[in-house]
Amino acid sequence: MRPVYRPEEYEPQIILQLQTKKSRNLPVVTQMRTLFYHPDSPFRSSIDLKYTIDAKGTVIFTLPSGGTVRDTGTAIHFRAWDKRARIMAGLLAQNRWGQRAELAGNSLKAKPTLESAVTPSKSGGLSM
């Protein structure tokens, strides 16, 4: 006897698959879209912001100028030859870390604070 197809058994799986595709909007993507469409943004176009997520979880934004901005979670990297990519990376870093953003080459990282520099040592005291 052949199994009977019952749509009600398969609907929850289809809905779950659609929800996972919609929920791929990471907070960093929302932040970048906000900055991208801001009036002070260097981009004044109706082109949608393109991004991909690689296997390690790095979000790679491709800008209309051809440059890229990569967000690894701990640092933001940008193409050094693209001035607009540098501006967008700076805005994203400032949005995330405020004035604690530190530029080193073509990367932006958060400056370590005094609280994060002090760690408990194995002997029970504090070490710097």
HUDARA-V433646 format. One record per pair of residues at least 4 apart in sequence whose ideal C-beta (glycine too) atoms are under 8 Angstrom apart, sorted by the first residue. I is the first residue (numbers start at 1). GAP is how many residues later the second one is. D is the distance in Angstrom with one decimal. If there is no record, write none. Layout:
((I GAP D) (I GAP D))
This chain:
((6 4 7.6) (7 4 6.1) (10 4 6.3) (11 4 6.2) (12 4 6.2) (13 4 6.5) (14 4 6.6) (15 4 6.3) (16 4 6.6) (17 4 6.8) (18 4 6.4) (19 4 5.9) (20 4 7.3) (24 29 7.5) (25 4 5.4) (25 5 6.1) (26 4 7.3) (26 27 7.7) (26 33 6.4) (27 4 6.3) (28 4 6.2) (28 31 5.5) (28 43 5.2) (28 64 7.6) (28 68 7.9) (29 4 6.3) (29 20 8.0) (29 22 6.0) (29 30 6.6) (30 4 6.5) (31 4 6.5) (31 61 6.4) (31 64 5.5) (31 65 7.1) (32 4 5.9) (32 17 6.4) (32 19 7.4) (32 29 5.8) (32 37 7.5) (32 39 8.0) (32 56 7.5) (32 60 6.0) (33 4 6.3) (33 16 5.6) (34 4 6.5) (35 6 6.3) (35 53 6.5) (35 56 4.8) (35 57 6.2) (35 60 6.4) (36 5 5.7) (36 7 6.1) (36 13 4.9) (36 52 7.2) (37 4 6.6) (38 53 8.0) (41 47 7.6) (41 50 7.8) (42 41 7.8) (42 42 4.5) (42 45 5.2) (42 46 7.2) (43 4 7.7) (43 20 7.0) (43 21 6.0) (43 22 7.7) (43 41 6.9) (43 45 8.0) (45 19 5.8) (47 17 5.0) (49 12 6.4) (49 14 7.9) (50 11 7.2) (50 12 4.5) (51 8 5.8) (51 9 6.3) (51 10 4.8) (51 11 7.0) (52 7 7.7) (52 8 5.1) (52 10 7.6) (53 4 6.6) (53 5 7.1) (53 6 5.5) (53 7 7.5) (54 4 4.9) (54 6 6.5) (56 16 7.7) (57 15 7.8) (57 16 6.9) (58 12 5.5) (58 13 6.7) (58 14 5.0) (58 15 7.8) (59 11 7.2) (59 12 4.6) (60 8 5.8) (60 9 7.7) (60 10 5.1) (61 7 6.5) (61 8 4.5) (61 9 7.5) (61 10 7.5) (61 27 7.5) (62 4 7.9) (62 5 8.0) (62 6 5.6) (63 4 4.9) (63 5 6.9) (63 6 6.9) (63 19 7.2) (63 21 6.1) (63 22 5.8) (63 25 6.5) (65 17 5.7) (65 19 4.7) (65 20 7.0) (66 16 6.7) (67 11 6.7) (67 12 4.2) (67 14 7.4) (67 15 2.9) (67 17 6.1) (67 18 3.1) (68 10 7.0) (68 11 5.5) (68 14 8.0) (68 17 6.4) (69 7 6.6) (69 8 7.4) (69 9 5.0) (69 16 5.5) (69 19 5.5) (69 20 4.8) (69 23 6.7) (70 6 7.0) (70 7 4.4) (70 8 7.3) (71 5 5.3) (71 21 7.0) (72 4 7.5) (72 5 7.2) (74 35 6.9) (74 36 7.9) (75 32 5.2) (75 33 6.6) (75 34 4.7) (76 13 5.0) (76 16 5.8) (76 17 5.2) (76 20 7.9) (76 31 6.9) (76 32 4.5) (76 33 7.8) (77 12 7.5) (77 29 6.1) (77 30 5.0) (77 31 7.8) (78 4 7.1) (78 7 4.3) (78 8 5.4) (78 10 7.4) (78 11 3.8) (78 28 5.6) (78 29 7.8) (78 30 7.7) (79 6 4.8) (79 27 7.0) (80 6 7.4) (80 25 7.5) (80 26 4.2) (82 4 6.7) (83 4 6.5) (84 4 6.3) (85 4 6.1) (86 4 6.3) (86 20 7.8) (87 4 6.4) (88 4 6.3) (89 4 6.2) (89 19 5.8) (90 4 6.1) (90 11 7.3) (90 13 7.8) (90 18 6.8) (91 4 6.2) (92 4 6.4) (93 4 5.8) (93 8 3.9) (93 15 4.0) (93 17 8.0) (94 4 6.5) (94 5 7.6) (94 7 5.7) (96 5 7.7) (96 14 7.7) (97 4 4.8) (97 13 4.3) (97 14 7.8) (100 10 5.0) (100 11 4.6) (100 13 7.1) (101 7 5.2) (101 8 7.4) (101 9 6.5) (101 10 7.3) (102 6 6.9) (102 7 5.5) (102 8 7.1) (102 9 4.6) (103 4 7.6) (103 5 5.7) (104 4 7.8) (104 5 6.7) (112 4 5.0) (112 5 5.3) (113 4 7.0) (114 4 6.7) (117 11 5.9) (118 8 5.4) (118 9 7.5) (118 10 5.7) (119 7 7.3) (119 8 6.0) (119 9 7.9) (120 4 7.5) (120 5 7.7) (120 6 6.2) (120 7 7.6) (121 4 5.3) (121 5 6.6) (121 6 4.1))
